Amino acid sequence: MEYELLIFLIPWLLPVIWSVIGYMTEKKHLQSLDEREAAARDIVVTNLKTVANPESVQRAQLVAGNVVIGTDYFKTLVTNLRNLVGGEMKAAQRLLTRARREALLRLLDEAREMGATEVWNLRYQFCNIQQMSGNKGAMSVEIYAYGTAITRKT
């Protein structure tokens, strides 16, 4: 009898366990992003193409940050169900926001390594990995952030 109860409960408990693990992982990543963004506030970032005071630029170099990030299967299932009835897909939106923030932080790390104080002409590129591969697994995206890191003459 206990064995049959266990067999019955496993399919119901696994999605709950996956959801809790996914939530904890996402929460930990968001906390890490907040801390790293606070530490990177000294670098000025803009999407403007033209650098102000170009005569004071000592060095300009392309910097980039790239991330491939995915979500758990339970959130993908919920998003697919939401897609059937329409409306905002919050799990997909959170995934894209996390990926964009992570790519920007990786770009800023590269800019900091070269001693830059500014990043100009920031741009993002996006690729839906799941759709590209034809895979029906969990949602995953690639975000590529790039811009021009500037070091000023002192």
GROMACS elastic network, one bead per residue, 0.5 to 0.9 nm:
[ bonds ]
;  ai    aj funct       b0    kb
    1     4     6  0.52205   500
    1     5     6  0.63374   500
    1     6     6  0.87378   500
    2     5     6  0.50384   500
    2     6     6  0.61898   500
    2     7     6  0.86486   500
    3     6     6  0.50943   500
    3     7     6  0.62326   500
    3     8     6  0.86319   500
    4     7     6  0.50286   500
    4     8     6  0.61594   500
    4     9     6  0.86657   500
    5     8     6  0.50130   500
    5     9     6  0.61392   500
    5    10     6  0.86968   500
    6     9     6  0.51144   500
    6    10     6  0.60980   500
    7    10     6  0.56433   500
    7    11     6  0.76659   500
    8    11     6  0.66971   500
    8    12     6  0.76007   500
    9    12     6  0.52644   500
    9    13     6  0.60135   500
    9    14     6  0.86126   500
   10    13     6  0.50924   500
   10    14     6  0.59896   500
   11    14     6  0.56546   500
   11    15     6  0.73428   500
   12    15     6  0.63441   500
   12    16     6  0.71837   500
   13    16     6  0.52123   500
   13    17     6  0.61732   500
   13    18     6  0.86359   500
   14    17     6  0.50567   500
   14    18     6  0.60474   500
   14    19     6  0.84424   500
   15    19     6  0.59500   500
   15    20     6  0.85588   500
   15    73     6  0.87267   500
   15    74     6  0.64079   500
   16    19     6  0.50433   500
   16    20     6  0.62048   500
   16    21     6  0.86491   500
   16    74     6  0.86103   500
   17    20     6  0.51811   500
   17    21     6  0.61903   500
   17    22     6  0.84980   500
   18    21     6  0.51962   500
   18    22     6  0.59694   500
   18    23     6  0.84623   500
   18    72     6  0.73388   500
   18    73     6  0.79164   500
   18    74     6  0.68030   500
   19    22     6  0.50708   500
   19    23     6  0.60176   500
   19    24     6  0.85886   500
   19    72     6  0.76049   500
   19    73     6  0.85960   500
   19    74     6  0.61966   500
   19    75     6  0.75285   500
   20    23     6  0.50776   500
   20    24     6  0.61721   500
   20    25     6  0.85946   500
   21    24     6  0.51727   500
   21    25     6  0.61323   500
   21    26     6  0.85768   500
   21    72     6  0.88285   500
   22    25     6  0.51437   500
   22    26     6  0.60943   500
   22    27     6  0.85010   500
   22    71     6  0.73652   500
   22    72     6  0.59505   500
   22    73     6  0.89813   500
   22    74     6  0.84363   500
   22    75     6  0.83899   500
   23    26     6  0.51793   500
   23    27     6  0.60412   500
   23    28     6  0.85836   500
   24    27     6  0.50727   500
   24    28     6  0.61290   500
   24    29     6  0.86184   500
   25    28     6  0.51861   500
   25    29     6  0.62385   500
   25    30     6  0.86831   500
   26    29     6  0.50977   500
   26    30     6  0.61480   500
   26    31     6  0.86170   500
   26    71     6  0.84613   500
   26    98     6  0.87170   500
   27    30     6  0.51276   500
   27    31     6  0.62199   500
   27    32     6  0.86566   500
   28    31     6  0.51523   500
   28    32     6  0.62522   500
   28    33     6  0.86911   500
   29    32     6  0.50236   500
   29    33     6  0.61668   500
   29    34     6  0.86989   500
   29    98     6  0.80732   500
   30    34     6  0.62435   500
   30    35     6  0.87398   500
   30    98     6  0.71902   500
   31    34     6  0.51460   500
   31    35     6  0.63681   500
   31    36     6  0.87171   500
   32    35     6  0.52331   500
   32    36     6  0.61719   500
   32    37     6  0.85126   500
   33    36     6  0.51927   500
   33    37     6  0.59319   500
   33    38     6  0.85038   500
   33    98     6  0.80837   500
   33   101     6  0.71373   500
   33   102     6  0.69055   500
   33   105     6  0.80345   500
   34    37     6  0.52064   500
   34    38     6  0.62209   500
   34    39     6  0.87778   500
   35    38     6  0.52531   500
   35    39     6  0.64754   500
   35    40     6  0.88889   500
   36    39     6  0.50686   500
   36    40     6  0.62679   500
   36    41     6  0.89505   500
   36   105     6  0.73101   500
   37    40     6  0.50275   500
   37    41     6  0.63999   500
   37   101     6  0.84897   500
   37   105     6  0.69665   500
   38    41     6  0.56079   500
   38    42     6  0.87793   500
   39    42     6  0.74858   500
   40    43     6  0.61121   500
   40    44     6  0.89983   500
   40   105     6  0.77093   500
   40   108     6  0.71333   500
   40   109     6  0.82528   500
   40   112     6  0.87826   500
   41    44     6  0.72199   500
   42   117     6  0.71087   500
   42   118     6  0.86393   500
   43   108     6  0.75288   500
   43   111     6  0.85131   500
   43   112     6  0.79890   500
   43   116     6  0.74430   500
   43   118     6  0.52300   500
   43   119     6  0.72377   500
   44   117     6  0.63635   500
   44   119     6  0.61525   500
   44   120     6  0.82648   500
   45   108     6  0.88797   500
   45   117     6  0.88737   500
   45   118     6  0.58774   500
   45   120     6  0.61253   500
   45   121     6  0.83636   500
   45   122     6  0.72574   500
   46    49     6  0.84611   500
   46   118     6  0.81358   500
   46   119     6  0.63706   500
   46   120     6  0.51466   500
   46   121     6  0.62128   500
   46   122     6  0.61100   500
   46   147     6  0.89752   500
   47   119     6  0.83270   500
   47   120     6  0.58185   500
   47   123     6  0.68567   500
   47   147     6  0.82111   500
   48    51     6  0.73419   500
   48   120     6  0.60475   500
   48   121     6  0.50089   500
   48   122     6  0.75122   500
   49   120     6  0.64770   500
   49   122     6  0.82701   500
   50    54     6  0.84514   500
   50   120     6  0.77267   500
   50   121     6  0.76309   500
   51    54     6  0.57544   500
   51    57     6  0.87670   500
   51   120     6  0.67575   500
   51   121     6  0.84861   500
   51   150     6  0.87981   500
   52    55     6  0.87099   500
   52    56     6  0.88575   500
   53    56     6  0.58277   500
   53    57     6  0.74566   500
   54    57     6  0.54127   500
   54    58     6  0.89735   500
   55    58     6  0.82752   500
   55   153     6  0.89254   500
   56   151     6  0.87156   500
   56   152     6  0.55900   500
   56   153     6  0.54944   500
   56   154     6  0.83264   500
   57    60     6  0.71012   500
   57   150     6  0.66212   500
   57   151     6  0.60130   500
   57   153     6  0.59117   500
   58   150     6  0.75149   500
   58   151     6  0.54932   500
   58   154     6  0.86346   500
   59   116     6  0.84018   500
   59   149     6  0.80244   500
   59   150     6  0.58205   500
   59   151     6  0.50675   500
   59   152     6  0.69280   500
   59   153     6  0.83328   500
   60   116     6  0.85539   500
   60   148     6  0.62384   500
   60   149     6  0.55659   500
   60   151     6  0.64974   500
   60   152     6  0.89229   500
   61   111     6  0.85616   500
   61   114     6  0.87497   500
   61   147     6  0.83158   500
   61   148     6  0.54033   500
   61   149     6  0.52548   500
   61   150     6  0.67810   500
   61   151     6  0.88289   500
   62   111     6  0.87394   500
   62   146     6  0.70388   500
   62   147     6  0.57639   500
   62   149     6  0.61184   500
   63   107     6  0.59789   500
   63   108     6  0.80712   500
   63   110     6  0.62655   500
   63   111     6  0.62474   500
   63   119     6  0.84523   500
   63   145     6  0.84006   500
   63   146     6  0.56471   500
   63   147     6  0.56354   500
   63   148     6  0.60255   500
   63   149     6  0.62122   500
   64   103     6  0.80207   500
   64   104     6  0.81338   500
   64   106     6  0.73205   500
   64   108     6  0.82186   500
   64   110     6  0.71795   500
   64   111     6  0.84675   500
   64   144     6  0.70874   500
   64   145     6  0.54798   500
   64   147     6  0.65642   500
   64   148     6  0.87132   500
   65   102     6  0.80358   500
   65   104     6  0.60651   500
   65   105     6  0.72328   500
   65   108     6  0.77667   500
   65   109     6  0.84186   500
   65   110     6  0.77030   500
   65   143     6  0.81879   500
   65   144     6  0.58626   500
   65   145     6  0.51021   500
   65   146     6  0.63844   500
   66    99     6  0.88242   500
   66   102     6  0.80613   500
   66   103     6  0.50671   500
   66   104     6  0.81818   500
   66   106     6  0.69928   500
   66   107     6  0.77319   500
   66   142     6  0.72476   500
   66   143     6  0.58294   500
   66   145     6  0.62741   500
   66   146     6  0.86059   500
   67    99     6  0.64490   500
   67   100     6  0.82316   500
   67   102     6  0.68256   500
   67   103     6  0.55187   500
   67   106     6  0.83369   500
   67   141     6  0.81623   500
   67   142     6  0.55998   500
   67   143     6  0.55482   500
   67   144     6  0.66656   500
   67   145     6  0.88571   500
   68    99     6  0.72213   500
   68   103     6  0.88912   500
   68   129     6  0.82830   500
   68   140     6  0.69142   500
   68   141     6  0.55974   500
   68   143     6  0.65754   500
   68   144     6  0.88425   500
   69    95     6  0.75142   500
   69    96     6  0.86041   500
   69    98     6  0.82250   500
   69    99     6  0.61552   500
   69   139     6  0.85334   500
   69   140     6  0.54935   500
   69   141     6  0.56616   500
   69   142     6  0.65146   500
   69   143     6  0.84552   500
   70    95     6  0.71047   500
   70    99     6  0.87507   500
   70   138     6  0.67141   500
   70   139     6  0.55366   500
   70   141     6  0.63952   500
   70   142     6  0.88641   500
   71    74     6  0.84018   500
   71    75     6  0.67012   500
   71    76     6  0.70560   500
   71    91     6  0.81951   500
   71    92     6  0.84164   500
   71    95     6  0.68251   500
   71   138     6  0.60121   500
   71   139     6  0.56299   500
   71   140     6  0.64017   500
   72    75     6  0.56395   500
   72    76     6  0.64811   500
   72    77     6  0.88748   500
   72   137     6  0.89268   500
   72   138     6  0.57398   500
   72   139     6  0.74245   500
   73    77     6  0.60924   500
   73    78     6  0.86506   500
   73   137     6  0.68314   500
   73   139     6  0.75947   500
   74    77     6  0.50490   500
   74    78     6  0.62948   500
   74    79     6  0.86097   500
   74   138     6  0.81330   500
   75    78     6  0.50363   500
   75    79     6  0.60495   500
   75    80     6  0.85217   500
   75    91     6  0.62133   500
   75    92     6  0.83278   500
   75   138     6  0.79369   500
   75   139     6  0.82797   500
   76    79     6  0.50215   500
   76    80     6  0.60951   500
   76    81     6  0.85962   500
   76    91     6  0.76568   500
   76    92     6  0.80546   500
   76   137     6  0.79393   500
   76   138     6  0.54894   500
   76   139     6  0.58064   500
   77    80     6  0.51103   500
   77    81     6  0.62402   500
   77    82     6  0.86021   500
   77   138     6  0.81681   500
   78    81     6  0.51063   500
   78    82     6  0.61522   500
   78    83     6  0.85923   500
   78    89     6  0.86634   500
   78    91     6  0.81486   500
   79    83     6  0.61065   500
   79    84     6  0.88330   500
   79    89     6  0.57806   500
   79    90     6  0.77668   500
   79    91     6  0.65487   500
   79    92     6  0.70709   500
   80    84     6  0.66306   500
   80    89     6  0.86703   500
   81    84     6  0.52811   500
   81    85     6  0.70170   500
   81    86     6  0.87162   500
   82    85     6  0.54386   500
   82    86     6  0.57663   500
   82    87     6  0.66465   500
   82    88     6  0.77182   500
   82    89     6  0.65473   500
   83    86     6  0.50306   500
   83    87     6  0.70880   500
   83    88     6  0.84205   500
   83    89     6  0.73582   500
   84    87     6  0.89801   500
   86    89     6  0.83894   500
   88    91     6  0.89526   500
   88    92     6  0.88654   500
   88    93     6  0.82776   500
   89    92     6  0.55537   500
   89    93     6  0.63003   500
   89    94     6  0.88494   500
   90    94     6  0.60727   500
   90    95     6  0.84863   500
   91    94     6  0.52049   500
   91    95     6  0.62002   500
   91    96     6  0.87776   500
   92    96     6  0.62840   500
   92    97     6  0.86373   500
   92   139     6  0.76483   500
   93    96     6  0.52518   500
   93    97     6  0.62020   500
   93    98     6  0.86692   500
   94    97     6  0.50468   500
   94    98     6  0.60960   500
   94    99     6  0.85223   500
   95    98     6  0.52797   500
   95    99     6  0.61831   500
   95   100     6  0.86248   500
   95   139     6  0.84053   500
   95   140     6  0.80033   500
   95   141     6  0.79566   500
   96    99     6  0.50747   500
   96   100     6  0.60258   500
   96   101     6  0.85389   500
   96   141     6  0.73132   500
   96   142     6  0.88795   500
   96   143     6  0.81918   500
   97   100     6  0.51583   500
   97   101     6  0.61480   500
   97   102     6  0.85561   500
   98   101     6  0.52261   500
   98   102     6  0.61001   500
   98   103     6  0.86033   500
   99   102     6  0.51341   500
   99   103     6  0.60973   500
   99   104     6  0.85948   500
   99   141     6  0.75459   500
   99   142     6  0.73594   500
   99   143     6  0.61883   500
  100   103     6  0.52249   500
  100   104     6  0.62341   500
  100   105     6  0.86945   500
  100   124     6  0.79469   500
  100   142     6  0.89511   500
  100   143     6  0.61560   500
  100   144     6  0.81171   500
  100   145     6  0.77375   500
  101   104     6  0.52006   500
  101   105     6  0.62629   500
  101   106     6  0.87691   500
  102   105     6  0.51151   500
  102   106     6  0.62827   500
  102   107     6  0.86651   500
  102   143     6  0.87246   500
  103   106     6  0.51752   500
  103   107     6  0.62645   500
  103   108     6  0.87083   500
  103   124     6  0.87633   500
  103   143     6  0.63490   500
  103   144     6  0.63315   500
  103   145     6  0.57448   500
  103   146     6  0.88356   500
  104   108     6  0.61946   500
  104   109     6  0.86548   500
  104   122     6  0.89913   500
  104   124     6  0.88768   500
  104   144     6  0.84966   500
  104   145     6  0.60269   500
  104   146     6  0.81690   500
  105   109     6  0.61748   500
  105   110     6  0.87141   500
  106   109     6  0.50215   500
  106   110     6  0.64300   500
  106   111     6  0.87255   500
  106   145     6  0.85790   500
  107   110     6  0.52124   500
  107   111     6  0.62950   500
  107   112     6  0.86944   500
  107   145     6  0.67188   500
  107   146     6  0.68226   500
  107   147     6  0.80798   500
  108   112     6  0.60128   500
  108   113     6  0.85587   500
  108   116     6  0.88854   500
  108   119     6  0.80468   500
  108   149     6  0.87390   500
  109   112     6  0.51022   500
  109   113     6  0.62905   500
  109   114     6  0.89762   500
  110   113     6  0.51641   500
  110   114     6  0.67610   500
  110   115     6  0.89615   500
  110   116     6  0.89004   500
  110   149     6  0.88562   500
  111   114     6  0.54170   500
  111   115     6  0.64821   500
  111   116     6  0.52978   500
  111   117     6  0.77477   500
  111   118     6  0.80655   500
  111   119     6  0.75252   500
  111   148     6  0.86739   500
  111   149     6  0.57501   500
  111   150     6  0.81997   500
  112   116     6  0.54764   500
  112   117     6  0.73682   500
  112   149     6  0.88223   500
  113   116     6  0.75829   500
  114   149     6  0.83296   500
  114   151     6  0.82109   500
  115   149     6  0.88660   500
  115   150     6  0.84679   500
  115   151     6  0.65610   500
  116   119     6  0.75367   500
  116   149     6  0.57488   500
  116   150     6  0.52145   500
  116   152     6  0.78050   500
  117   149     6  0.75301   500
  117   150     6  0.63468   500
  117   151     6  0.59725   500
  117   152     6  0.76250   500
  118   148     6  0.82098   500
  118   149     6  0.57674   500
  118   150     6  0.51864   500
  118   151     6  0.70162   500
  118   152     6  0.86576   500
  119   122     6  0.68635   500
  119   147     6  0.61156   500
  119   148     6  0.53365   500
  119   150     6  0.59938   500
  120   147     6  0.57705   500
  120   148     6  0.50759   500
  120   149     6  0.64009   500
  120   150     6  0.74057   500
  121   146     6  0.80024   500
  121   147     6  0.51298   500
  121   148     6  0.61619   500
  121   149     6  0.89872   500
  122   145     6  0.70335   500
  122   146     6  0.57122   500
  122   148     6  0.72007   500
  123   144     6  0.82562   500
  123   145     6  0.56690   500
  123   146     6  0.54405   500
  123   147     6  0.62014   500
  124   143     6  0.67458   500
  124   144     6  0.55799   500
  124   146     6  0.65068   500
  124   147     6  0.88997   500
  125   142     6  0.81641   500
  125   143     6  0.57226   500
  125   144     6  0.50062   500
  125   145     6  0.64192   500
  125   146     6  0.84805   500
  126   141     6  0.72173   500
  126   142     6  0.58075   500
  126   144     6  0.64643   500
  126   145     6  0.88949   500
  127   130     6  0.89401   500
  127   131     6  0.86526   500
  127   132     6  0.78105   500
  127   140     6  0.89175   500
  127   141     6  0.57558   500
  127   142     6  0.51050   500
  127   143     6  0.65863   500
  127   144     6  0.85956   500
  128   131     6  0.55344   500
  128   132     6  0.61678   500
  128   133     6  0.87765   500
  128   139     6  0.80871   500
  128   140     6  0.64323   500
  128   142     6  0.64366   500
  128   143     6  0.89099   500
  129   132     6  0.50402   500
  129   133     6  0.61255   500
  129   134     6  0.84623   500
  129   135     6  0.83466   500
  129   139     6  0.78145   500
  129   140     6  0.55767   500
  129   141     6  0.51849   500
  129   142     6  0.65899   500
  130   133     6  0.54851   500
  130   134     6  0.61107   500
  130   135     6  0.52620   500
  130   136     6  0.67773   500
  130   137     6  0.70322   500
  130   138     6  0.73495   500
  130   139     6  0.59944   500
  130   140     6  0.57800   500
  130   141     6  0.72920   500
  131   134     6  0.51958   500
  131   135     6  0.66361   500
  131   136     6  0.80609   500
  131   139     6  0.87004   500
  131   140     6  0.88348   500
  132   135     6  0.78103   500
  133   136     6  0.87641   500
  135   138     6  0.83625   500
  136   139     6  0.83930   500
  137   140     6  0.86779   500
